[in-house]
Amino acid sequence: MPALIELSNISRIYRMGDTEVRALDGVDLTVDEGEFIAIVGPSGSGKSTLMYLLGCLDRPSTGTYRLGGVEVSALDDAGLSRLRNREIGYIFQSFNLLPDLSVVENVSLGLVYAGEDAERGRATATALATRFGLGDRLTHTPNELSGGQMQRVAIARGLACKPRLILADEPTGNLDTRTGAEIMAMFRRLNAAGHTVVLVTHDPGVAAQADRAVRIVDGKIVSDERKERSVAIGSGEHEMADVPTPQGDGAIRPADTLRIAVHEGLLAHKMRSALTMLGIVFGIAAVIAMTAITEGGKQRQLEQIRQIGMNAIQVRGLPLEGSRLLAQRRINPDGITPVDLEALRRHVDGIEAAAAWKAVKAEVRLGDNVAEEATPQGVTGDLQAVLDFHVEKGRFLTEGDETTGARVCVLGAEVARQLGAEVGTAVTVGDQLLTVVGVMGRKAYASSDISDIAISDRNRDVYLPFSTLRSYYRKVMRESQMDVIALRMESDDGLVERSQLARRIVADLHRGAEDFTVSVPLEVLRQAQATREVFNLLIIVIAAISLLVGGIGIMNIMLATVTERTREIGIRRAVGAGQRAVLAQFLVEASLLSAVGGIIGLLGGVAGALAVEAVFGFAVAFSPVIAVLAVGISVLIGIVFGLFPAWKAARMDPVEALRT
């Protein structure tokens, strides 16, 4: 028969400080296809080291090893892992089953790393487990099985990928005599089915059941005895007859990597996983809640500016009383006047529309209906364009109305509703009867929370020509002829400079009287938001620190997890997991921890922001971009802080991992 294993001058040297330990020293060994060989020797003789070398878990210090004609020393990690997965079946003395997996899941472990379809892999594992008498234990975990049953699971796992070589390390060492005899009979049948079986033992009775016994002492082969085969090859073919050959591509499927990370990582230690997420949860929740409150405030303030008019400059009379009013009126008797409006129109460039108004305190009624909080306003200029506020029914005031002092008015939507007035109805404003010529559309209203900006509810306004106001409501003209002059500019470029020019023009006309102020609502908004941004920056820094602490927590827990699961890593490597597969498994675990934490933080942030809105009345607005970005950052934190633990797990020596 052709040689399956060819060892030539193999040495394995370990260095412990200045001491050199030669675990194997110039070993030459050939094992033919289909042999049943026992490697025997006392403890410390090097037989386990030879076993690891044969199983491609370790590399020789010197010499060559060919398995099935392939030079093992020339293979990279991926090649060695594929060889372990497809050509070698490991069976360990201590069984090395994963405690959280069922019988079927343990048996199919190698198939997972072979890239086998999940359904097909489960069918293969079920067939094997049933073949070895475990049909009624398929869903049981190892701690629910006897020693013999666990060894049968280990054998079934080793055979799942239909390997040519079976390596068994003291397979009966932890079993009673009767169970040990059953296991050895099973090995003989597998050998008869064509499998090459190499077992390591210190028991002469076990070695005697093999067709060949190789004795090793102090790292050297001292004897190699053969005897007649006790079972003809082919007589045990039924052992694997109903087990399908794996059809995977040799790479673990992403769905399996995700399943392992969830089932054997997060869910296996629920409380630890939950506590690890807390830093991420708090950090993301803080970001989401604060950005929602900030964005809500920005939108609210922007809506307030829209009520005044975008790109606006306002000249507003100061609310003076008593001696201060008298002092300023000695300098400028009339306050803000139409002359100021005309001067601004002539000398300030880029004005798109201009208007001015004066409010009066007067009751507005229709029969027995009184409009609550109605504010009559004497208006001149293009108010509709300045405020972006338009009539819905009828018409607005015209230049003709202003010229003739017409006794007409336009009602705000809320005033019209309260009075039940329509176009053509006569309403009483103060002691004057005015005809309704139009009703305004309803305008969104929010009270101002920006300093230096006054906003009124335009739905409660009643507009009449300024000339009519001046003719019939003379008493209200004493403080100032006009309350506000509003200029709507063509763009927001140079608003501050134009406002300064407007201030100089009005100051000259008022002969230096300090009875007015000039404001740019959009600029005030920007200043308010700039102040808010400083506060936001502080919150973001705090959230970033929380996320950093959360990331460090993930790294710490993942490092502890890698140490805790060292043997598991060794088992996975033995059944064919490559470094990339192990790296991906632990990296996905860390990423899932942070991603789930990010999602919980997102939900918590949304809930917190809504609670703030409900309790304190702050407006909130959620940004899908911020939400996606926040969760993405949390995943990135998991990747960054999980990379080192995952790399450490992937680089772990399989032999040392199995010995842990």
BELZI-V940326 format. One record per helix or strand of 3 or more residues. SS is the DSSP state (2 for helix, 1 for strand). FROM is the first residue (numbers start at 1). LEN is the number of residues. Records with the same first field share a line. If there is no record, write none. Layout:
SS->FROM-LEN + FROM-LEN
This chain:
1->3-14 + 19-14 + 36-5 + 62-6 + 88-4 + 165-5 + 196-6 + 212-6 + 220-7 + 312-6 + 351-10 + 364-3 + 375-7 + 391-4 + 408-4 + 426-4 + 432-9 + 461-5 + 484-6 + 516-4
2->47-8 + 72-3 + 77-11 + 103-5 + 109-5 + 118-14 + 142-3 + 147-13 + 177-16 + 204-4 + 237-4 + 254-55 + 322-10 + 338-10 + 383-5 + 399-6 + 413-7 + 458-3 + 466-7 + 474-4 + 495-15 + 521-44 + 566-9 + 579-38 + 624-27 + 654-6
